[in-house]
Amino acid sequence: MLWVGLAAAALLAVMALVLYRGTQHVPEFYQQALTSAVPTAPQIQVGDEFERQALNLHNQATKPGPWQAEFTDEQINAWLAAILPRNHPQALPAETRDPRVKITERGVQVGWRYQTERFQTVVSLSGQIYLTDKPNQVALRLHGVRAGWLPLPLDRVLQGVRDAARQNGVDLLWSQHDGDPVAMFQVPSRLERYPNREIQLETVELEPGKLRLAGRTERR
């Protein structure tokens, strides 16, 4: 009985070690995003460029006619690294640090550090972004969520996504597709300052390292 007890304790210790080491694994895409080709100093410049492009897209969409914009994951990651902590320090939960993204033609990968006083890991998830059949509705279909390489229950992560979205004024609708959770949000078709103009988002395209948006604005 003593040897059985010692063997069981040793097995549990080995399993705990394997699980812990699994949570300390850093996904390759996240490591690459952290060591971006953009040096630390120019990240502010690249992040500001991302904000200027977003503002320019907004201005284009207020005028009748077609509009489009293209963003790179390099720009987004520079903004996340340099501008988000400076201008929006309360946008993320206290346990969340260093969010990064990678865009491919098949979807997006998102990773961030989760850190408390006793534990830290890199949480990552993948998803697909597309337009639904409803006007101006964008969907994000979420696939696996992991801590290191260990799968995580989705419920807790989804609650964190809901809370962060609500904190930043974004209302999400949720559904399921083949068992995967799908978060949907509505791009406003009318702006308060321009009630006689209707914005139509027509294209959401993903290419390696790029996100392209296109649409048109009609005068009503």
N, C-alpha and C positions, 0 to 999 in steps of 0.2 A: 504493500500500500504506500509506503514511503517513496519507493522508486516511481510508482505511478504518479504520485502527487508532484514529485520533482519534475518528471517528464512533462506533465501537464503545465506546470508553471513555466518551464523553459519554452514550451510551444507557444503559450500565450505571450511571453516576452518577445519571442521572435516575430510573432504576428504583429504585435504592437509596434515593433521597430520597423517592420516592412511597411505598415500602414503610415507611420509617421514619415518615413523617407519618401513614400509616395506623395504625401502632401507637400513635400519640399521640392518636388520636381518643377522646373520652370519651362513652360511650353516654348518651343523654338520660335514661333512667331512673335511671342511676347518679348523674348530676349532680343530678337532682331529689332523690334520696335523701340526698345529702350536704348539700343546702341545705333540710333538712326544715323543716316549719312549727314544730317544737319547737326553741326556742332552746337554746344550748349549756348554760346553767345548769340548766334544768329537765330535761335529758336524764337526769340521774341519778335524778330522781324518777320519770320515766316508765319508765326501765329497771328500777327497783326494783318498780314496779307490775307489770311483765311477770313478774318473778320471783315476786311474791306470787300472781299469778293461776296461774302454773304450779304453785306449791306447793299452792294451794287445789284445783287439778284433781287433783293427786296424792292429797290428803286425801279428796276426794269419791270417788275411784275405789277407795279402801280400804273404803268402806261399801256395804252392799247397796243396790241401787236404781239408777235412771238418773242420769247425770251428763253435763255438757257444759261447754264453755268456748270463748271466742272471743278471738282475738289479732289485733291489727292490725299491718300492716307498720311503722307509725309506732312502735309499742311495741318491735317486734323491732329496728328500726334504732337506737332510743335505747339499748337494751340492748347492741347491738353496739358502739355508739360510746362509751358511758360505763362500762358494767359489765364487759364482757368483758375489756378491757385491764387493768382494776383488779383483778378477782378471779381471772381465769384468764389470766395473761400468757403462759403456755406452750401455750395451746390451739391456736394457729395457727403454721404454719411461719414462720421468721424473715423470709422474703421477702414475706410476705402482710400487707397492712395494710388497714384501713378497709373491711371487708366490709359490704355493704348488700344489701337484698332489695326486690323489688317484687312484690306479689301481685295477680293479675288473675283473672277467672273462667276463663281458659284455662290458667293455670299460674303459675309463679314465674320471676322473673328474678333472678339473683344476680351481683353484681359485686364485684371487689376490686382493690386496687392491688398489682401485682407489682413489686418494686423490689430491684435489686442495686446494686453500686457503679457499674456501667457502663450500666445500662439500667433503664428503668421504663415501665410501660404499665398499662392497666386491662384485666383479664381479665374476661370476662362469659360467662354461659351461661344458657340457658333450659331449663325442664323442666316436666313434669306430675307432680303428686302424686295418688296414688289408692290405694285398698285393692285388694289382689289377692284371688283366690278362696280363699286360705288364711287361716284365722282370725288376726286381729291382725297381718297382714303389710302393711306400707306400702311402696309402690314409688315411686321417683323416676326417671322416664324423661327422660334428658338429650338435648337437641337440640344445636344448634351451639355451639361454644366459640370465642370470638374474643379476639384481642389488639387492642384498638381496633376497627377494622372488618375486620381480617385474620383469616381462619379459622385455627385452630390444630389440630394433630394431637391427637386425643383421648387417645391412650395416655399421654402424659406428664401431662396434667391428671388423668386418672382415677387414676394412681398417687399423685398428690398427695392426691386425695380419700380413697383407701384409707388412706394413711399418717396423715392427720389424724383419720379416723374411728377407726383402731386406737389412736392415741395417746390418744383420749378415751374408750376403752372401748366403742366401737360396732363390732359385727361386721356387715359388709355382705356380702350375697350378690349375685352379678352374673349378669345374663342379657341377652338382646337381644330387641328388638321392632322388626321392619322395619328392621334395621340400626342402630337407636339403642341405646346401652347403657342398662340399667336397673339401678339400685341398689335393693336390697330390705333392709329391716331389720325385725326382729321386736319388737313391743311385748310385754313379758312379760305372760302371762295370770295369773301368780301371783307374789305378792311373798313374800319369805322370812319376813317378820313376820306375814303373813296367809295361811298355807298352805291354809286352808279356804275361801278366796274366789277366785272366777274372774273376771278382768277381760275384758270383751268390747268391743273398739273397733268401733263400728258405722258411724260416719260420719266422713269427711274431706271437707269442702266448702271450696271456694275462691270468694270473692266479691271484687270490686274492693277491694283494701286489707285484706281480712280472711281469716283461716283459722279454720274452726269444726271442733271435734272433739266427738264425742258417742258415748256408749256406755252400758253398764250393768255392774254387778257383781252376780254371783250367789253366794249362800252354798252351798257344797258339803259 
